[in-house]
Amino acid sequence: MKHLLYFILVLALAAIIQLFLPWWSMPLLAIILAYILKVKPAAAFLGGFLAAIFLWGGYAFYLNMANESIMANRIGQLFGGLGGNTMVIIAAVFGGLFTGLAGLVGSQCRYL
């Protein structure tokens, strides 16, 4: 139950604070919540990873659809001809890794 609460809090609070703060506010939030809620390391990584996948991936998908994949396709061309949808997936995975590792750090700080 605590793990689901961690996932929901990271997702909901990050959606709010990223309106005002830079991209690294979501991993910072994951560190703080994992430490406060005493989430186990594997659950902290997985919860942060999935929350970022849903939030950043969903927002990247929304922006990609809003501009008809023009920007993502152009950036994909810089990376060797990747498509727009592939760039959305890459953005979601990188956000997931950053936030998941941050949640893991917050959980491990509890053991220090």
Short mmCIF file of the C-alpha atoms (twelve columns), coordinates in Angstrom:
data_MODEL
# 
_entry.id   MODEL 
# 
loop_
_atom_site.group_PDB 
_atom_site.id 
_atom_site.type_symbol 
_atom_site.label_atom_id 
_atom_site.label_alt_id 
_atom_site.label_comp_id 
_atom_site.label_asym_id 
_atom_site.label_seq_id 
_atom_site.Cartn_x 
_atom_site.Cartn_y 
_atom_site.Cartn_z 
_atom_site.pdbx_PDB_model_num 
ATOM 1   C CA . MET A 1   0.000  0.000  0.000   1 
ATOM 2   C CA . LYS A 2   2.877  2.330  0.840   1 
ATOM 3   C CA . HIS A 3   4.398  1.666  -2.577  1 
ATOM 4   C CA . LEU A 4   1.226  2.637  -4.389  1 
ATOM 5   C CA . LEU A 5   0.995  5.797  -2.293  1 
ATOM 6   C CA . TYR A 6   4.592  6.633  -3.235  1 
ATOM 7   C CA . PHE A 7   3.833  6.167  -6.949  1 
ATOM 8   C CA . ILE A 8   0.681  8.301  -6.801  1 
ATOM 9   C CA . LEU A 9   2.355  11.057 -4.776  1 
ATOM 10  C CA . VAL A 10  5.351  11.260 -7.119  1 
ATOM 11  C CA . LEU A 11  3.063  11.364 -10.147 1 
ATOM 12  C CA . ALA A 12  0.599  13.916 -8.758  1 
ATOM 13  C CA . LEU A 13  3.037  16.238 -7.004  1 
ATOM 14  C CA . ALA A 14  5.497  16.177 -9.897  1 
ATOM 15  C CA . ALA A 15  2.719  17.127 -12.306 1 
ATOM 16  C CA . ILE A 16  2.082  20.196 -10.176 1 
ATOM 17  C CA . ILE A 17  5.629  21.275 -9.336  1 
ATOM 18  C CA . GLN A 18  6.928  20.834 -12.877 1 
ATOM 19  C CA . LEU A 19  4.669  23.643 -13.948 1 
ATOM 20  C CA . PHE A 20  6.872  26.017 -11.947 1 
ATOM 21  C CA . LEU A 21  10.243 24.322 -11.446 1 
ATOM 22  C CA . PRO A 22  12.846 22.838 -13.842 1 
ATOM 23  C CA . TRP A 23  13.060 19.231 -15.023 1 
ATOM 24  C CA . TRP A 24  15.161 18.032 -12.085 1 
ATOM 25  C CA . SER A 25  12.391 18.819 -9.610  1 
ATOM 26  C CA . MET A 26  10.768 15.426 -10.272 1 
ATOM 27  C CA . PRO A 27  13.857 13.374 -9.298  1 
ATOM 28  C CA . LEU A 28  14.344 15.610 -6.266  1 
ATOM 29  C CA . LEU A 29  10.739 14.972 -5.251  1 
ATOM 30  C CA . ALA A 30  11.301 11.218 -5.655  1 
ATOM 31  C CA . ILE A 31  14.321 11.380 -3.332  1 
ATOM 32  C CA . ILE A 32  12.399 13.257 -0.655  1 
ATOM 33  C CA . LEU A 33  9.279  11.078 -0.820  1 
ATOM 34  C CA . ALA A 34  11.219 7.800  -0.818  1 
ATOM 35  C CA . TYR A 35  13.106 8.950  2.263   1 
ATOM 36  C CA . ILE A 36  10.033 10.210 4.134   1 
ATOM 37  C CA . LEU A 37  7.769  7.256  3.281   1 
ATOM 38  C CA . LYS A 38  10.518 4.673  3.995   1 
ATOM 39  C CA . VAL A 39  9.938  2.884  0.695   1 
ATOM 40  C CA . LYS A 40  12.045 -0.211 -0.013  1 
ATOM 41  C CA . PRO A 41  14.774 0.256  -2.659  1 
ATOM 42  C CA . ALA A 42  13.232 -1.842 -5.436  1 
ATOM 43  C CA . ALA A 43  9.811  -0.279 -4.960  1 
ATOM 44  C CA . ALA A 44  11.332 3.209  -4.836  1 
ATOM 45  C CA . PHE A 45  13.077 2.657  -8.159  1 
ATOM 46  C CA . LEU A 46  10.055 1.078  -9.819  1 
ATOM 47  C CA . GLY A 47  7.588  3.662  -8.491  1 
ATOM 48  C CA . GLY A 48  9.753  6.591  -9.578  1 
ATOM 49  C CA . PHE A 49  10.480 4.979  -12.923 1 
ATOM 50  C CA . LEU A 50  6.826  4.337  -13.742 1 
ATOM 51  C CA . ALA A 51  5.675  7.741  -12.491 1 
ATOM 52  C CA . ALA A 52  8.165  9.490  -14.772 1 
ATOM 53  C CA . ILE A 53  7.328  7.222  -17.712 1 
ATOM 54  C CA . PHE A 54  3.668  8.138  -17.392 1 
ATOM 55  C CA . LEU A 55  4.207  11.839 -16.726 1 
ATOM 56  C CA . TRP A 56  7.083  12.707 -19.060 1 
ATOM 57  C CA . GLY A 57  6.061  10.177 -21.695 1 
ATOM 58  C CA . GLY A 58  2.488  11.404 -21.669 1 
ATOM 59  C CA . TYR A 59  3.517  15.031 -21.883 1 
ATOM 60  C CA . ALA A 60  6.040  14.320 -24.650 1 
ATOM 61  C CA . PHE A 61  3.342  12.408 -26.541 1 
ATOM 62  C CA . TYR A 62  0.930  15.302 -26.108 1 
ATOM 63  C CA . LEU A 63  3.475  17.826 -27.385 1 
ATOM 64  C CA . ASN A 64  4.389  15.522 -30.260 1 
ATOM 65  C CA . MET A 65  0.768  15.266 -31.338 1 
ATOM 66  C CA . ALA A 66  0.168  18.999 -30.856 1 
ATOM 67  C CA . ASN A 67  2.856  19.981 -33.358 1 
ATOM 68  C CA . GLU A 68  2.222  17.039 -35.708 1 
ATOM 69  C CA . SER A 69  5.605  15.414 -34.911 1 
ATOM 70  C CA . ILE A 70  7.552  18.181 -36.618 1 
ATOM 71  C CA . MET A 71  9.974  18.882 -33.755 1 
ATOM 72  C CA . ALA A 72  10.474 15.246 -32.731 1 
ATOM 73  C CA . ASN A 73  11.162 14.212 -36.330 1 
ATOM 74  C CA . ARG A 74  13.734 16.988 -36.754 1 
ATOM 75  C CA . ILE A 75  15.497 16.076 -33.531 1 
ATOM 76  C CA . GLY A 76  15.330 12.410 -34.522 1 
ATOM 77  C CA . GLN A 77  17.115 13.247 -37.766 1 
ATOM 78  C CA . LEU A 78  19.998 14.628 -35.711 1 
ATOM 79  C CA . PHE A 79  20.264 11.257 -33.961 1 
ATOM 80  C CA . GLY A 80  20.608 9.167  -37.091 1 
ATOM 81  C CA . GLY A 81  17.125 9.209  -38.550 1 
ATOM 82  C CA . LEU A 82  15.014 8.221  -35.555 1 
ATOM 83  C CA . GLY A 83  11.285 8.784  -35.854 1 
ATOM 84  C CA . GLY A 84  9.168  11.106 -33.768 1 
ATOM 85  C CA . ASN A 85  7.538  8.318  -31.752 1 
ATOM 86  C CA . THR A 86  10.952 6.856  -30.973 1 
ATOM 87  C CA . MET A 87  12.048 10.221 -29.608 1 
ATOM 88  C CA . VAL A 88  8.984  10.286 -27.346 1 
ATOM 89  C CA . ILE A 89  9.887  6.840  -26.011 1 
ATOM 90  C CA . ILE A 90  13.505 7.879  -25.457 1 
ATOM 91  C CA . ALA A 91  12.405 10.980 -23.531 1 
ATOM 92  C CA . ALA A 92  10.092 8.875  -21.356 1 
ATOM 93  C CA . VAL A 93  12.776 6.269  -20.623 1 
ATOM 94  C CA . PHE A 94  15.417 8.859  -19.728 1 
ATOM 95  C CA . GLY A 95  12.962 10.609 -17.405 1 
ATOM 96  C CA . GLY A 96  12.073 7.253  -15.894 1 
ATOM 97  C CA . LEU A 97  15.710 6.348  -15.292 1 
ATOM 98  C CA . PHE A 98  16.515 9.701  -13.686 1 
ATOM 99  C CA . THR A 99  13.520 9.571  -11.379 1 
ATOM 100 C CA . GLY A 100 13.834 5.871  -10.611 1 
ATOM 101 C CA . LEU A 101 17.481 6.227  -9.643  1 
ATOM 102 C CA . ALA A 102 16.616 9.269  -7.550  1 
ATOM 103 C CA . GLY A 103 13.973 7.268  -5.693  1 
ATOM 104 C CA . LEU A 104 16.556 4.542  -5.126  1 
ATOM 105 C CA . VAL A 105 18.981 7.105  -3.680  1 
ATOM 106 C CA . GLY A 106 16.298 8.432  -1.340  1 
ATOM 107 C CA . SER A 107 15.483 4.923  -0.182  1 
ATOM 108 C CA . GLN A 108 19.139 4.016  0.345   1 
ATOM 109 C CA . CYS A 109 19.770 7.215  2.349   1 
ATOM 110 C CA . ARG A 110 17.391 5.794  4.934   1 
ATOM 111 C CA . TYR A 111 19.902 2.963  5.566   1 
ATOM 112 C CA . LEU A 112 22.873 5.274  6.210   1 
# 
